[in-house]
Amino acid sequence: MRSIALLRTTNRVAPEDVLIVRAEGDLVACDFYVDGIELGEEVAGGYRLGRILNIDHHAPTPRMRRRISSTNLALEMIEVGGVPLGEDAVVVVNHIDCDSVLSSGILSGRLPPDPRFGEAAIAADHTGEENEIADLLQGIDAEITRRTGSPRRTLRDYEYSIENLQLLWTAGQERLDDLAKGALKARLQKRREAEAIVSRGGFQKAGPLHFAVVDEPIDGEFFPALLPDAAVIMLANRLSEDPPRWRVKLRLGEAAPPGLALSDLGIPDFDPNYGGRWNAGSNQRLDPDTGLRGTDLSPDDYARRLAERLSEHFQRTNDR
């Protein structure tokens, strides 16, 4: 098995942040974007720049604007023979959600290159469909955050996720560690809560935008499978630390046309705190100038502006 190195989770990872892991040899960065990596060589599964091979679906390129995960990219790399790597190559991660654990687990040799792992990563990152593997790994990550109060992870946390995934894979849920059992149960409870919001008519529609106001934050990843007619899904809740302001989460839905990215909609024009990847984002980050999170726009006003941007984008696309 290849060694695993864990970086701190940051908003930006530069090549030098990865290169510092070791002075020589190959470094396989899994499921986080290495700034500027697309300026290197396009290879099966991602991009290579010097000693860094980045197997990641977050690169800001048309190639990654599709329903793909880092795990699928890892499977693709292995299937076609990919980039030759030395046995002493180090696999680098900076978080331990489903896609990160699966892609790095495969490329480090801890997990087999099974297509079912690719299906799990798509469920976690794109469709929100119920999937035992995805729900276990996403649940463990959330439970560690709840218990520690911090997004920081350790290599022991990583190995714990791998160990319980292997138990699930070989022996079923009954053999999971107690913490992992509780994490999976909590994850499934959140899934049921998402289903209840939809079933009771909690979402309003503004064209292809579906939006809801919720009392407590809930993961947007659950909703694409529950709202198949939505191009964009918006969730808003009041910030507990600043009640006049609103936390907003956005996610592309199943009805989004091919090639659409949230970044095409110019959301920071009316929400400077917004940020994220091409198919999901939020305004949870702290504005360094104002010291504020979220937005003072009401959910209705936010949805109206977002729906207008969507309509304008669709019109431009149709006019081409």
C-alpha positions as CSV (number, residue, x, y, z in Angstrom):
1,M,0.0,0.0,0.0
2,R,1.1,3.5,-0.7
3,S,1.4,6.0,2.2
4,I,-1.2,8.6,3.0
5,A,-0.4,12.2,3.8
6,L,-3.0,14.6,5.2
7,L,-2.9,18.3,4.6
8,R,-5.0,20.9,6.4
9,T,-8.2,21.8,4.7
10,T,-7.9,25.3,3.3
11,N,-9.7,27.4,0.7
12,R,-6.7,27.3,-1.6
13,V,-4.0,24.6,-2.1
14,A,-0.9,25.7,-4.1
15,P,1.5,23.2,-5.7
16,E,4.1,24.1,-3.1
17,D,1.7,23.1,-0.3
18,V,1.7,19.6,-1.8
19,L,5.4,19.4,-2.7
20,I,6.3,20.0,0.9
21,V,5.0,16.5,1.8
22,R,8.2,15.0,0.5
23,A,11.4,16.2,-1.3
24,E,11.2,13.8,-4.2
25,G,9.0,11.2,-5.8
26,D,5.4,11.2,-7.0
27,L,2.6,12.8,-5.1
28,V,-1.0,11.9,-5.9
29,A,-3.4,14.6,-4.7
30,C,-6.9,13.2,-4.4
31,D,-10.2,15.1,-4.4
32,F,-8.9,18.6,-3.8
33,Y,-8.0,21.1,-6.5
34,V,-4.3,22.1,-6.7
35,D,-4.2,25.7,-7.9
36,G,-3.3,25.9,-11.5
37,I,-2.9,22.2,-12.1
38,E,-4.8,22.4,-15.4
39,L,-1.7,24.3,-16.8
40,G,0.1,21.0,-16.7
41,E,-0.5,17.9,-18.7
42,E,-4.0,16.5,-19.2
43,V,-3.9,12.8,-18.3
44,A,-6.3,10.0,-17.7
45,G,-8.1,10.8,-14.4
46,G,-6.9,14.4,-14.1
47,Y,-3.8,16.6,-14.6
48,R,-0.1,16.2,-14.0
49,L,2.2,19.1,-13.2
50,G,5.8,18.0,-12.3
51,R,5.7,15.5,-9.5
52,I,2.0,16.2,-8.7
53,L,-0.7,14.1,-10.2
54,N,-4.1,15.6,-9.3
55,I,-7.0,13.1,-9.4
56,D,-9.8,15.6,-8.7
57,H,-13.1,16.7,-10.2
58,H,-12.9,20.3,-9.0
59,A,-10.6,21.7,-11.7
60,P,-12.2,24.8,-13.4
61,T,-12.2,23.2,-16.8
62,P,-15.0,22.1,-19.2
63,R,-13.7,18.5,-18.8
64,M,-14.9,18.5,-15.2
65,R,-18.2,20.2,-15.6
66,R,-20.1,17.0,-15.7
67,R,-21.5,14.3,-13.4
68,I,-18.1,13.0,-12.3
69,S,-16.4,12.4,-9.0
70,S,-12.7,11.9,-8.0
71,T,-13.4,8.3,-7.4
72,N,-14.7,7.8,-11.0
73,L,-11.5,9.5,-12.2
74,A,-9.4,7.2,-10.1
75,L,-11.2,4.2,-11.6
76,E,-10.7,5.6,-15.1
77,M,-7.0,6.1,-14.5
78,I,-6.6,2.5,-13.3
79,E,-8.8,1.1,-16.2
80,V,-6.7,2.7,-18.9
81,G,-3.4,2.1,-17.3
82,G,-3.1,5.7,-16.4
83,V,0.1,7.5,-15.4
84,P,2.8,5.2,-14.2
85,L,3.6,5.8,-10.5
86,G,6.4,4.6,-8.3
87,E,5.6,2.2,-5.5
88,D,6.9,4.9,-3.1
89,A,4.4,7.5,-4.4
90,V,2.5,9.2,-1.6
91,V,-1.3,9.8,-1.8
92,V,-2.3,13.2,-0.4
93,V,-5.7,14.1,1.0
94,N,-7.0,17.1,2.9
95,H,-10.5,15.9,4.0
96,I,-12.3,12.6,4.6
97,D,-15.7,12.8,3.0
98,C,-17.0,9.9,0.8
99,D,-15.3,10.9,-2.5
100,S,-11.9,11.7,-0.8
101,V,-11.8,8.4,1.1
102,L,-12.8,6.3,-1.9
103,S,-10.6,7.9,-4.5
104,S,-7.5,7.9,-2.2
105,G,-8.3,4.4,-0.8
106,I,-8.3,3.0,-4.4
107,L,-5.1,4.8,-5.4
108,S,-3.3,3.9,-2.2
109,G,-4.3,0.2,-2.5
110,R,-6.4,0.1,0.6
111,L,-9.6,-0.4,-1.5
112,P,-10.2,-2.4,-4.7
113,P,-11.1,-0.5,-7.9
114,D,-14.8,-1.6,-7.7
115,P,-17.3,0.3,-9.8
116,R,-19.7,0.3,-6.8
117,F,-17.4,2.8,-5.2
118,G,-17.8,5.1,-8.2
119,E,-21.6,4.8,-7.8
120,A,-21.3,5.7,-4.1
121,A,-19.3,8.9,-4.9
122,I,-21.8,10.0,-7.5
123,A,-24.6,9.5,-5.0
124,A,-22.7,11.6,-2.4
125,D,-21.5,14.4,-4.7
126,H,-24.3,14.7,-7.3
127,T,-27.6,12.8,-7.1
128,G,-28.2,12.5,-3.4
129,E,-29.6,9.0,-3.9
130,E,-29.6,6.7,-0.9
131,N,-26.4,4.6,-1.0
132,E,-25.1,2.6,2.0
133,I,-21.4,3.3,1.3
134,A,-21.9,7.0,0.7
135,D,-24.2,7.4,3.7
136,L,-21.7,5.7,6.0
137,L,-18.7,7.8,4.9
138,Q,-20.6,11.1,4.8
139,G,-22.1,10.2,8.2
140,I,-18.7,9.4,9.8
141,D,-17.3,12.7,8.5
142,A,-20.3,14.7,9.9
143,E,-20.1,12.8,13.3
144,I,-16.4,13.6,13.7
145,T,-17.2,17.3,13.1
146,R,-20.0,17.2,15.6
147,R,-17.9,15.5,18.3
148,T,-14.8,17.6,17.9
149,G,-16.4,20.9,16.8
150,S,-13.8,21.2,14.1
151,P,-13.4,20.4,10.4
152,R,-9.8,19.4,11.1
153,R,-9.0,15.7,10.6
154,T,-6.2,13.3,11.6
155,L,-4.8,10.3,9.8
156,R,-6.5,8.2,12.5
157,D,-9.8,9.7,11.4
158,Y,-9.0,8.7,7.8
159,E,-8.0,5.1,8.7
160,Y,-11.2,4.8,10.9
161,S,-13.3,5.6,7.8
162,I,-11.5,3.0,5.8
163,E,-11.7,0.4,8.5
164,N,-15.5,0.8,8.9
165,L,-16.0,0.8,5.2
166,Q,-14.2,-2.5,4.9
167,L,-16.4,-3.9,7.7
168,L,-19.5,-2.7,5.9
169,W,-18.2,-4.2,2.7
170,T,-17.3,-7.6,4.1
171,A,-19.7,-8.1,7.0
172,G,-22.6,-5.6,6.9
173,Q,-23.8,-2.9,9.2
174,E,-23.9,-5.0,12.3
175,R,-20.1,-5.3,12.4
176,L,-19.6,-1.5,12.4
177,D,-18.0,0.3,15.3
178,D,-20.5,1.9,17.6
179,L,-19.6,5.4,16.5
180,A,-19.9,4.4,12.9
181,K,-23.3,2.8,13.5
182,G,-24.5,6.0,15.2
183,A,-23.1,8.1,12.4
184,L,-24.9,6.1,9.7
185,K,-28.2,6.2,11.7
186,A,-27.9,10.0,12.1
187,R,-27.2,10.4,8.3
188,L,-30.3,8.3,7.5
189,Q,-32.3,10.4,9.9
190,K,-31.2,13.6,8.1
191,R,-32.2,11.9,4.8
192,R,-35.7,11.3,6.2
193,E,-35.9,14.9,7.3
194,A,-35.0,16.0,3.7
195,E,-37.7,13.7,2.3
196,A,-40.2,15.2,4.8
197,I,-39.4,18.8,3.7
198,V,-40.2,17.8,0.1
199,S,-43.3,15.7,0.9
200,R,-44.9,18.5,2.9
201,G,-44.5,21.0,0.1
202,G,-41.6,22.9,1.7
203,F,-40.2,24.0,-1.7
204,Q,-41.4,26.9,-3.8
205,K,-40.7,27.2,-7.5
206,A,-39.4,30.1,-9.5
207,G,-39.1,28.6,-12.9
208,P,-36.4,25.9,-12.9
209,L,-35.3,27.1,-9.4
210,H,-36.7,25.3,-6.4
211,F,-36.1,27.0,-3.0
212,A,-37.0,26.4,0.6
213,V,-36.6,28.1,4.0
214,V,-35.7,25.7,6.7
215,D,-35.4,26.1,10.5
216,E,-32.0,24.3,10.7
217,P,-29.2,23.8,8.2
218,I,-29.6,20.6,6.2
219,D,-27.2,19.2,3.6
220,G,-28.2,20.2,0.0
221,E,-26.8,16.9,-1.3
222,F,-29.9,15.0,-0.4
223,F,-32.2,17.0,-2.7
224,P,-31.4,16.4,-6.4
225,A,-32.9,12.9,-6.3
226,L,-36.0,14.3,-4.5
227,L,-36.5,17.2,-6.8
228,P,-35.9,15.8,-10.3
229,D,-37.4,18.8,-12.1
230,A,-35.1,21.4,-10.4
231,A,-32.2,22.9,-12.4
232,V,-31.0,24.7,-9.2
233,I,-31.9,24.0,-5.6
234,M,-31.7,26.7,-2.9
235,L,-31.9,26.2,0.9
236,A,-32.0,29.2,3.3
237,N,-31.9,29.3,7.1
238,R,-31.3,32.1,9.5
239,L,-27.7,32.3,10.9
240,S,-28.0,31.4,14.6
241,E,-25.1,33.8,15.5
242,D,-26.6,36.6,13.5
243,P,-30.4,36.1,13.1
244,P,-31.1,39.0,10.7
245,R,-28.8,37.4,8.2
246,W,-29.3,34.2,6.1
247,R,-27.2,31.2,5.2
248,V,-27.9,30.1,1.6
249,K,-26.8,26.8,0.1
250,L,-27.1,26.2,-3.7
251,R,-26.8,23.0,-5.7
252,L,-27.3,22.1,-9.3
253,G,-30.3,19.8,-9.8
254,E,-31.0,16.9,-12.1
255,A,-32.7,19.2,-14.6
256,A,-29.7,21.5,-15.1
257,P,-28.7,21.6,-18.8
258,P,-25.3,20.1,-19.7
259,G,-22.5,22.6,-19.3
260,L,-24.3,24.8,-16.7
261,A,-22.2,25.8,-13.8
262,L,-23.3,27.9,-10.8
263,S,-20.4,30.2,-11.6
264,D,-22.1,31.1,-14.8
265,L,-24.8,32.9,-12.9
266,G,-22.7,35.7,-11.3
267,I,-24.0,35.1,-7.8
268,P,-21.3,37.1,-6.1
269,D,-22.7,40.2,-7.8
270,F,-25.5,40.2,-5.3
271,D,-24.0,37.9,-2.6
272,P,-20.3,38.7,-2.1
273,N,-19.9,35.9,0.5
274,Y,-20.9,33.2,-2.0
275,G,-18.3,30.7,-3.1
276,G,-18.1,27.0,-4.1
277,R,-17.5,24.6,-6.9
278,W,-19.2,24.4,-10.2
279,N,-22.3,22.4,-9.0
280,A,-22.6,23.5,-5.3
281,G,-21.8,26.4,-3.0
282,S,-22.9,28.5,-0.1
283,N,-22.3,31.9,1.5
284,Q,-21.0,30.4,4.8
285,R,-17.5,31.8,4.4
286,L,-16.5,34.8,6.5
287,D,-16.0,38.1,4.6
288,P,-12.6,39.4,5.8
289,D,-13.6,43.0,5.2
290,T,-16.9,43.0,7.0
291,G,-16.5,40.1,9.4
292,L,-19.9,38.8,8.3
293,R,-21.2,35.5,7.0
294,G,-24.3,35.0,4.9
295,T,-26.5,37.7,3.4
296,D,-29.0,40.3,4.5
297,L,-31.2,39.5,1.4
298,S,-34.4,37.8,2.3
299,P,-34.8,34.3,0.8
300,D,-37.6,35.5,-1.5
301,D,-35.4,38.3,-2.8
302,Y,-32.4,36.0,-3.2
303,A,-34.5,33.5,-5.1
304,R,-35.9,36.2,-7.4
305,R,-32.5,37.4,-8.3
306,L,-31.2,33.9,-8.8
307,A,-34.2,33.0,-11.0
308,E,-33.6,36.1,-13.1
309,R,-30.0,35.0,-13.6
310,L,-31.1,31.5,-14.6
311,S,-33.6,32.9,-17.1
312,E,-31.0,35.2,-18.6
313,H,-28.5,32.3,-18.9
314,F,-31.1,30.1,-20.6
315,Q,-32.0,32.9,-23.0
316,R,-28.3,33.5,-24.0
317,T,-27.8,29.8,-24.5
318,N,-30.9,29.5,-26.7
319,D,-29.8,32.5,-28.8
320,R,-26.5,30.9,-29.7
